[in-house]
Amino acid sequence: MTQPRYTPELLDELNVLGLFSPVNHQEGIKVHSSAEPSMIAATQRLYRKGLVTQADGGYLTVLGQEAADHARDLLTLLGAAEVTT
């Protein structure tokens, strides 16, 4: 079995998830047509995966909230590990 890889596309999706407020789930985002093409594509992929409510952002779904929380946790853990080494 091959290990999952952190592709540029996956990292773009994680970056979009990071744009959402961690404390106010009623606060959405809008990815405008003038945004980086990679961010537009990442947002559309998140929509197809059921993590956001609109192809241009909108709000996080319940699954999207969980994914965003895990992504923030991973960044915190990796940042803390970097400081302690």
C-alpha positions in Angstrom: 0.0 0.0 0.0 1.4 3.4 -0.9 1.6 6.2 1.6 -0.5 9.3 1.0 1.5 12.3 -0.2 1.1 15.9 0.6 0.6 17.1 -3.0 0.5 20.8 -3.9 -3.3 20.4 -4.5 -3.8 19.0 -1.0 -1.8 21.7 0.6 -3.9 24.3 -1.3 -7.0 22.7 0.1 -5.5 22.8 3.7 -4.7 26.5 3.1 -8.3 27.2 2.1 -9.6 25.4 5.2 -7.3 27.6 7.2 -9.1 30.7 6.0 -12.2 29.8 7.9 -12.7 31.2 11.5 -11.9 28.6 14.1 -14.3 30.1 16.6 -17.2 31.4 14.5 -18.7 28.7 12.3 -21.3 31.2 11.0 -18.5 33.1 9.3 -17.9 32.0 5.8 -15.5 32.9 3.0 -15.8 33.9 -0.6 -13.1 33.0 -3.0 -13.3 35.6 -5.8 -12.6 35.0 -9.4 -9.5 37.3 -9.0 -8.0 34.9 -6.5 -5.0 32.7 -7.3 -6.2 29.9 -9.7 -4.9 27.3 -7.3 -7.1 28.6 -4.5 -10.1 28.7 -6.7 -9.5 25.1 -7.8 -8.9 24.0 -4.2 -12.1 25.6 -3.1 -14.0 23.8 -5.9 -12.4 20.5 -4.8 -13.5 21.1 -1.2 -17.0 21.7 -2.4 -17.0 18.5 -4.4 -15.8 16.6 -1.4 -18.6 18.0 0.7 -16.4 20.2 3.1 -17.8 23.6 2.0 -21.3 24.6 1.1 -20.5 26.5 -2.1 -18.1 26.1 -5.0 -16.6 29.5 -4.2 -16.4 29.0 -0.4 -19.5 29.6 1.6 -19.5 27.9 4.9 -17.9 24.8 6.3 -20.1 21.7 6.5 -19.9 19.6 9.6 -17.3 17.5 7.9 -15.4 20.6 6.8 -15.4 21.9 10.4 -13.9 18.7 11.5 -11.3 18.7 8.7 -10.4 22.4 9.5 -10.0 21.6 13.2 -7.7 18.7 12.4 -5.6 20.8 10.0 -5.2 23.5 12.7 -4.2 20.8 15.2 -1.6 19.4 12.8 -0.1 22.8 12.2 0.0 23.4 16.0 1.7 20.1 16.6 4.2 20.5 13.9 5.0 24.1 15.0 5.5 22.9 18.6 7.7 20.1 17.5 9.9 22.5 15.5 10.4 24.7 18.5 11.4 21.8 20.8 14.0 20.3 18.5 
